Every structure is written in structure tokens, then in C-alpha cells.
């Protein structure tokens, strides 16, 4: 009996962990498959870079759930030009997140499923 | 109880009073700005009026146009401080030095260049200098300028002016331009107007400084700054009006750079933040214009960007050095990066016009550039093909004519060496976005290794930072460089490469470089044209830095010249076009510079003062052993 409870609890933890890790993306319907898989690859890397560089200030918690905000495309463009957030002037510079990495983060935020 | 109410209401009244007071003060500053822009507009309208009415065959009327143009240019100088920063795109319609330019709007790493037709006061001045009059095109240039000026009175542009932040950022750009372009004639085709316009500019910025201090008493320019600024005005006031006799050296060393240093301190002290793309690459922590970290060019750490741990960085450097010398990176295991970029020869090859082809027989079409200071370019290669060092590394390694390897093969060979494999796997903890070792890890280590050699200063930097001095000949050479010899208008202070303030894009030039020293033919290399085909880009090459030039022969994209004297003579004559070569789109003037023998010697002395005091290191003693035994007799640094 104990063992069953343990197993159920363990699988519960696994499922919730997977749910958190498994991010859903929304790509345009007519995007060819090979491009979609390239973008997915970029999005995955972008998510990790987001977690390292952005999450601390931008991700909010509702209960246990972490919520990554939905940015508008205008906001994302300005983040990419580094003119959106004055706090970034000193915190997020070319020497902490470079142009290429910033592009991956923007790709991730563009295609992640909206909340 | 009542007492408390009274105190409270008094405090509130004071607060409201102070608030409305500061608010009205700032309004005064904005009104001053709008008023100055409006004066500029009136002056442009007067210029238009005169052109419309003028008979262009009548020399007196042409002279009147010139007079009105000069007035308009002088009033532009009173708003230049703001306009250039607030909207660089609109500004280029008012004041641009070339009829057609291929540029990007924001930052060249983001987008393909687009074609921009020039307009405005500089082009009109240029056409008038050349005696090239055509009423319609003259009117079109000024009308475009008038239209662009309207952008600067729009609310979206002026809203930032009520906060102090913009001022110190405008001022930074202004000081950088004082260092790099305002004294060189970059935007002033009439040579005799350069110093008079500079004076008008300095005078009006002096007024702006006072107006700012009155309106923003909480964040003023300190007395020390204002005092030095006044000293600069006095210095320039005493200088000759001929820009060749102007003391560019003292101007930069004793005034412009010290003012820049003070302004950087103010940016830090007042927590100035930017909302403008103009500041994209500028580094708030730079302590001088001649600080190698003035702007961020390339990221040498690549994928290891966020590694700050010194032990890990030492590991990356160590492995980067081994990889730099390792011929495993080539298809036949016989060539390494060091084959063409010899670390003891300033990371270039001074013995040969262009490096050997992969076949070991032919020569490549281009001279191998020095890697020293390559990190201060946003676009790499002479045609600007690559955006990042890591991509550039990949480009060379996989080029069938150069190292002829593939990404996969290279990775396999590197990972077959136990030592590489172990180190690279350990470094994976710093790149959580990558689960496996990739080519990026290898390229990044190589880039980090050689990037270290770009951090050294030259005697000229030390002179500017007042820690040493340079010879009188070198000082004269710098003054010529910035004036008569016209070098500074393309090789911009402080890197003396083609990246000008605000240091977000590179310039390409067409010089008409010959295929051989007898000028029988133009070099067949199409340069930038291959990347961005257009009439203007044919045979254009990215302007290189002249730092360490004395040690990095041979010169030009194809290594055609072997001495600095030959190079100076090439420019002195007026490039390929002046030697009878057909170069329809040469951007270098085909007129002679009329440099005297002594002047040439002085310019070379100045160039020698840009030789950096680099400490080079020796090759590694050994390279990691591979499981594949046939790879273990490879030669350190490659065999050709």
C-alpha cells in the first residue's frame, strides 16, 4: 500500500514537472515543417536564456504556477533595440546578453503560447 | 492637532510650488529648443526663397545663395547638438555627406543595408563647391531637409526633452563627434568653413549648456565642466581659421577628451538611462575616448558570454590557444589559424601579399588581415560578410580555398582528443542552452584567445590619456591626418577604422586599388558588391584600422603595396582614378593632396605612434593527443 502511494506521488511529481518544463508554442499554420523545427530549436534555447537573464524580474508566480508574460510585438522590437526598459541600460548590455542571444529570447517570447 | 494641519498644508503648498516651478523651468528649456529649431526653419525657408528666385548664370546671385547656405549651415550648428541624437534618420536628410549611401537604419547587425538618397545642406554645399548647379535638384535637396526638420518639433520627438537624461547622452554624442568628425571636414565640403562652423557650433552648445543648468538645477553640469568648456572656447578662438593649421592634437587631448571623461562621470552620477538606439553600443563605463572599451564591437567570449570566473576564463583561453595552433581544424590536418594569422606578426602574414590557397600553390585573392583590433568592427571580413567572430571563424574553417573542413568533421576530430573533450564537456555547465559541445564552443574559445591581444594601448592613446607624450613629428602628423591629408574623415578617432560615432555601423570605400604597382589594371576583386550588389558598392571595401599599420604590411585588400610610403603616395595622388584607372564610383577624391616630403614623414610618425605595445606569447609546447593515432604527428601551427 505504502509503495502504491509512493508511486502515485512520484508520478504526480513527474507529471507536474513535465508540465512545467513542457512549453507550448504557436507557429503560423502555413510555416513549413523544417522551418518550424528550426524555430522550435531556437525557442528552446531562447527559453533557457530567458530563464537565466529575464525571469528574475519578468516572470510572476500565481500560486505554484510560473507565468511568463505575453509581450506585444512592439515591446519585443524595442527590447531587441534595447530601448524598451531603461533599467536594462546597465543591467542587460551587449556583454551580458549579446545580439544573437537576444534574438533567441525574442523568438521564444514571440512564439510561446499566450497565457 | 491644528498645528499639524497647518504644517501639513504648508508642506503641500511648498511641494506644489516647487513642482510647478521646476516644471515651468523645464518648459523654458523645451521652448528654447523649439525656438532654435524654428530659427533654423526660417533660415532654410529664406534659402529656398533665394534659390527659387535666383538666376544661376549670374555669379552675384550664386554668391547670394552661398551666403544664405552658410547662414543656414550656421543655424544648423545651433540645433545640431539635439537633432543628431534625437532622430539620426531625419538628421541625415538635413545633413549627409554623400549623394547615395548604403546603410542600415538601426544597427548593422540587425538588417540588410538599404539605399538612402542624400539630401540637405552638406550636399548642396558640395554641389556648389563643384560648380554643379541645377535648380530642381538644389530645391529638392533643401525641400527634403525642410520636411525632415518638421520631425523635430513633433511631440514624440520632444517628449524626452523635459527629463535631464537626454542632455548627457546628446552631449556624449556631441563630444565624440568633436573628436571624430567636426574638425575634419567630413560634413563640410568648403574647407574654409570648417573652423568657422566649429566656432559657431561650440558657441551655441555653450548657450545650450547654460540653458540646461538653469532649467535642471538638480542635475547640472558642474562648474569644473563649464570652466573647461569656456577654456576650450578660448582655445579655439585663438586658433587659425585654416583647418590644416588648427591644433587638432591639443584640442582633442586637453579639451574634448577631458570633457568626455567628465560627462561619463555625470552619466554615472545622475544614473542617466537611455531610451535611444543611438546608445546601443556605447559603454557607460568607458573612462576616456581612448579607452579600448569605448564601444562594444564584437563579443569575443561568444557562447561563453556570461563566464566571469577567472579560472574558467583561463581554461577557455588555454584551450583557445591550443585550438588556434591546431591543424586539426583543417580538412588535411596541415593548416591552422596560425598559418595565415601569425601570432608573432600581429596575427597577419607580413611575408606574402595574400595567403596561400588550400592547395598550397595558388594565392588567395585577399591579404590576410591582422586579427588585432578586428573585434572593434561590427561587420567582419573586408566585404563585411559576417556579423560575428564566431560566424567568421566558421566561414574560414569551412571555406574550400582556405581550411576546407566541415563543422561535423572538425567537431569529431576535436572530440577525439581526450584533453579537448574533457575540458569542453566541463565548460558545458556555463552554456545550459546547449546540451552537447558544438562548433560554437570551439569557435568561441579561439575568438576569446586572440581577442585578448586587442586590449593594448599605443603611445598615442597614452598621450591622449596624458600618461606619456609623443614626438613633435607625430603630433604634426596627427594634425595633418585630421586635415589636409584627409585621412581622419574615413579612419575615425579613436580606433582609426571605418566605425564612426555613435559606433553602430561600418563605412565602405572605393579607392581604386590597382592589381599591381604599375597601375595596369584595377584590382578585379568586387568587394562589397558580392554581398550587396549595387552601383555604389562595386570594388568597395570596409575601411580598416591603421593601428599597428607599421607592423602589418603588405597593405590594401590585395596586399599590393609593401611600404607605408607607397600607401601615402597612393592617397596623395588621388587613388586609382588619378592614375588613369577607370573607377566610376571612387569615393576617394581624385585630386592630389599636395603633401610635402616632410608632411609625409610626419604622417608616418603619427601612424607609428599607433603601434600598440602588445605582449605576444609563444606557441604551445604540445597539442592534445587524439585517439586516432594518424592525427598525432600533426605540426603545431600547421605546416603551410
Interface residues (C-beta under 8 A of the other chain):
Chain A: X44 X45 X48 X49 X52 X80 X81 X82 X83 X86 X87 X89 X90 X93 X94 X95 X96 X97 X98 X99 X100 X101 X104
Chain B: X106 X107 X109 X110 X273 X274 X275 X276 X277 X279 X280 X281 X283 X284 X296 X299 X305 X306 X387 X388 X432 X433 X434
